[in-house]
Amino acid sequence: MRTQVWQQVLAAEHAAVWTFGLLAARHESEAEALLLAQAHDVHRSRRDHAELALRAAGETPVPSAPAYELLAEEPLEAALAVEQACATGYAALVAALTGEERRWPANALTDAAARALGFRGSPEHFPGLDELAGR
Amino acid sequence: MPHSPTAVPLPRRALLGGVVAVSSVAAVGCESVWRSPLGATEPTPTADEVLRQQVLAAVAGHREFLTAVVLAHPGLSGPLHRLATMHSAHARVLGEGLEQAGEVEEAAVTPTPDPAPDPVPRRSGAALRVVRRRHLAWQRQLADQVVAAESGGFARVLAAMAAAVTQQLLTLPQPESGAA
């Protein structure tokens, strides 16, 4: 169960790294470029962390796909969708882990929720919990 | 290959997975019991149940404080409305865990109010700073409770609550400097 969720998180990070790499070239302002570049760096770091966690568990990390489909045409909208997808994965990982292990995904969830605001997202009552959206 | 967002491997029924599960366990008698001096047995609340009561009590305390701030500073009602709404949503979802389990006494559901709430500062800027400070501390407490929770489902809800508090902190207006 836990390795399966780690693999899902890693798959989402691969997609995030690819997407932010692409979006960084489509920015409309310097401020936007900075936000997208920061997000790219953060997700590369998280991808590496997820790969390490899987290798430490004796698993083979899921590889990156050659390309991914953008979740939206507008750059910030696509960035927001990526952050929300990653947040869903981090929340699932919190549930799958125990004790101190949960800090990493919990911090990542908080960071994704904060970053989503920079991509014109609105505050949510339960970020990452899709079944409670709108509650 | 299409982008595939990570799926939540939890069914809707398990939205408060740990919370409901913990209470359900209590309902079927798998928990420990202790005998009172009068001979009646009472269920010992699980660690998650105790934690949930603490979280509910803290949420109630934050809501009370926000109400007091808005009463003293009506001009802050706009900025603080979303924060209060968030607390209400958190209390509602946490409370649903008890209602669904259906085996917890009414008295246990009632959150204990903050015994020594912060006084509301006379200036609105200072009041806003206290709101910010309290919620920064609350975010950190929730982050610790994510680690402390026994059930993964409950920890997941607490982690989402911590993330929500962070979002609210980022959207709160900055107090004017010197408005102490």
Interface residues (C-beta under 8 A of the other chain):
Chain A: M1 Q4 V5 Q8 V9 A11 A12 A15 T19 A65 P66 A67 Y68 E69 L70 L71 A81 V82 Q84 A85 C86 A87 T88 G89 Y90 A91 A92 V94 A95 A96 L97 T98 G99 E100 R102 R103 P105 A106 N107 L109 T110 A112 A113 A114 A116 L117 P123 E124 H125 F126 P127 G128 L129 D130 E131 L132 R135
Chain B: M1 P2 H3 S4 P5 T6 A7 V8 P9 L10 R12 L15 G17 R82 T85 M86 A89 H90 R92 V93 Q139 A143 V146 V147 G152 G153 A155 R156 V157 A159 A160 M161 A162 A163 A164 T166 Q167 Q168 L170 T171
